[in-house]
Amino acid sequence: MTIGATNDNTMTLCMKFLLLVASVALGAALKRQPLNGQWTATGGDAEIVIPDATVPGGIFSDLMKHNDIADIFYGYGDSNYSWVGLSDWTYASEFEVDDSLLAHNVIYLVCEGLDTFATIYINDVEVGSSQNMFVRYEFDVKDQLKVGTNSIEVKFISAVNKAKALAEDPSNEYVVPPECPDDAYHGICHANRIRKMQASFSWDWGPAFASVGIWKDIYLEGLKNGVIDYVVATTQQNPEGDVWYLTVTTYLNAGDLGPISGYLYVGIIVDDKSVTTSDPFDTPYNPETGEILTFKFYEDEVTPWWPNGYGSQTLYNVSVRYEGEREYDETSVRIGFRNVELVQEELDQGLSFYFKVNGHPIFAKGANEIPISVLPERGQDKDTIERLMQSARDVNMNMLRVWGGGVYESDYFYDLADEYGILIWQDFMFACALYPTDDAYLENVVAEVRHQVKRLASHPSVVVWAGNNENEGALAQNWYDTQDNFDQFKKDYIKLYVDTIGAEVLRILPNATFITSSPTNGAKSVEDDYVSNNPGDPLYGDVHFYDYSSDSWSPSTFPIPRFASEYGYQSLPSIEAWLTATDNLDDLKPDSAFLMDRQHHPDGNQQNLDLIGQQLPLPDPSSENYAEALVYFSQIHQAQAIKTETEHYRSFKGRVNEEGKGYTMGALFWQLNDVWVAPTWSGIDYSGRWKMLHYQALYFYYHMIITGTLTDQTLEVFAVLDDLQVPDVTVKALVHIYKWDSLEPLVAVEYPVTLDPLKAVLVTTIDAATALTTAGCGSDYNEAKTNCFFHLHLLDENNNHLVPFNHVFPEKLKNSNLADPNVKIDSITPLDDVGEVFEVVVSTDAVALFVWLDSHDIRGRFSENGFLHVLPTKTVIFTADDLTTLDDLTASLTVTHLRDPAYM
């Protein structure tokens, strides 16, 4: 049934809806009884008893709270407490049941999340079991319940032992690799055998904590007619763009009660008018397809939803009510009117690969998100999620990739993505491995896909579904020595990702954007029977790129892809974060036992030193400030490397080189967040503090940038605009040449440039040798490039700065004749009466690089940080997380820079 918002019957339907709602006031709402709260947990070799375990929760959190184990994130906790994941654990509780609940025809025990292998007992009778932490389980327990006090037990067996048993089952016809992670991960084997967060068993950025527990809500649900299990509401625009269709599919469940009968009512308020429709079940309800109702709106009746930076994020509530003969159930979802296409058009060479939202090409800017926490229950914490999502939005990100080795995040995570305009690239939870394809495993996967797709599909932020992380590449490039059995593993690959996951996604969401892997050649991979020889071909699809030996500050190191969905470099987290994991800063020496244990990337510590040493003078290991210096230098290297690589990708927006490479339309660096304190690729450390990288993202993801690429003494300057509201605007590009020891530019050259929101614009090409020597930087280029650098601006017609300043270093900084500036904090001034916002003025007498303000134990955020200082004074705003005093902030605040004598 389709209804239009301007239909003459709108008011009549509204009245009918209100009258029908009133008419069921005598009926009963479907009854739900929470079982969350305090339970008793028991287990382990010592028969530990935790009388106040928390549900939802997890055994690691409960053991720490009860002081049965110390902080697992401190010291060598991942090694000391591996026994927890090897143990079996039981969660038990009692609850009351009254006559009104038992009067229902069906009573479900609903488990939103069980991690992972559990058997559930009600009053000592087994009622069900789980084998997938990503599935919602419903068990009919009516026959096991009684009036009065009832007992429940959830008995978990070790996922580690279960995975091992599955891998060693003698009925297996062949090994499914990899059996174990690299030794550097300090990990657990056989993660690919079970449907559990793969990173629970370790990764190269995280520890192995094989979590156990009831990690999401658990409750009883009584029904007499039926219950709404899911509502999937999606929007689609007609080809002409003047009509929107809203399709609402409601999935009902009546257990063994027989055919579902009754009425379904769906309503939405648009332009202050309530639009509703109803549908009687004239034909038997089909649980596979659900009950489908469609609305039609003209373009001027609704406000479209846009990604961050491209427009507003208008959301609408869709209310759904099911009424049976004796009972009703109701729920709602929020939707945004948006249309998304993954465009793969033929080019002179290869295919394009970019997203159109509401008919407009979008340059995806963002990062890869790993689990909010390695302990799944802590990943539900709303404050942590909100800080992380705000941090993404506030540095101009418009896309996050939910990576396939973690979890499908909480409802709140996707709610905030909707509100903040953060597009979600959603991987299914398969990563860096091959997987079984026996019937039992595939049945498990189908249940997972059905639950997660129906749970997440209404979110306007979710725009693409990817079958896995890097598994096409793993198979094509023989990562796990599968070449001798390639045909079998390719058959398994297609069976899992195409015939099972992809088919199930498209059955539920016929208009969904689904790709089998990341990276992939997209349509070319499909043409190649889903496994291309080189799934990272820059002329197709998306690429992942890592290089830990080449010049990380040179654009020539990086590929020119259609879409860069992973790339990154490591750095160390803040000293304050480290002090939550160790009390000895000598532990931060790269060859210390502690740092070697925390570094899970093979040879990672030496790679980091080598990469820093390519660009900067390494700090002296004998210095008393060595730990602080190493943290600071590592963050400089990471920030500048990711900045260089990201601006390189943005400079190829809408253009190609002579090899047909370019039309780059996405840059998602690895990685956004952390799950513990360690050397990782994150921009935000485990304590929630922004590293220099995340502060730099504010600049390199700005909607308008000016950037320069220096190759063989030729400097190309580009201007890039990602803004639909400011098309074809003419601005002035200003190129300065500065000497390191002066705050007055030697040269200032102005270029008019008309920005184009669809492509990067070449502003000018400069002979760097001629420019620098003519400016007086030196008698020849080799000398001149050590004394000076290029500084870039964009100005409007009134000479107001439009974008963050940018820079191009013609020589490695370790070889440059840098000045020794006197950088200091001149003043700190409160900007309110409550101690939240402060103005900080920083001064310098020469060019200062990577000026870093640190408030240490006073948590907060600076408006800018890690900046290049070319003015006598610079004003930065500090916003404290918690109210503080001027005296406390003054005592805590410090400033440093690249030539700080304390680090030399």
Secondary structure, 3 states (H helix, E strand, C coil): CEEECCCCCHHHHHHHHHHHHHHHHHCEECEEEECCEEEEEEECCCCEEEEEEEECCCHHHHHHHCCCCCCCCCCCHHHHCHHHHHCCEEEEEEEEECHHHHCCCEEEEEECCEECEEEEEECCEEEEEEEECCCCEEEECHHHCCCEEEEEEEEEECHHHHHHHHHCCCCCCCCCCCCCCCHHHCCCCCHHHCECCHHHEEECCEEECCCCEECCCEEEEEECCCEEEEEEEEEEECCCCCEEEEEEEEEEECCCCCCCCCEEEEEEEECCEEEEEEEECCCCCCCCCCEEEEEEEEHHHCCEECCCCCCCECCEEEEEEEECCCEEEEEEEEECECCEEEECCECCCCECCEEEECCEEECEEEEEECCCCCCHHHHHCHHHHHHHHHHHHHCCCCEEEECCCCCCCCHHHHHHHHHHCCEEEEECCCECCCCCCCHHHHHHHHHHHHHHHHHHCCCCCEEEEECCECHHHHHHCCCCCCHHHHHHHHHHHHHHHHHHHHHHHHHHCCCCCEECCECCCCHHHHHCCCCCCCCCCCCCCCEEECCCCCCCCCHHHCCCCCCEEEECCCECCCHHHHCCCCCCHHHHCCCCHHHHHHCCCCCHHHHHHHHHHHHCCCCCCCCCCHHHHHHHHHHHHHHHHHHHHHHHHHCCCCCECCCCCECCCEEEECCCCCCCCCCECCCECCCCCECHHHHHHHHHCCCEEEEEEEECCEEEEEEEECCCCCCCCEEEEEEEEEECCCCCCCEEEEEEEECECCECEEEEEEEHHHHHHHHCCCCCHHHHHHHEEEEEEEECCCCCECCCCEEECCCCHHHCCCCCCCCEEEEEEECCCCCCEEEEEEECCCCEEEEEEECCCCCEEECCCCEEECCCEEEEEEEECCCCCHHHHHHHCEEECCCCHHHC
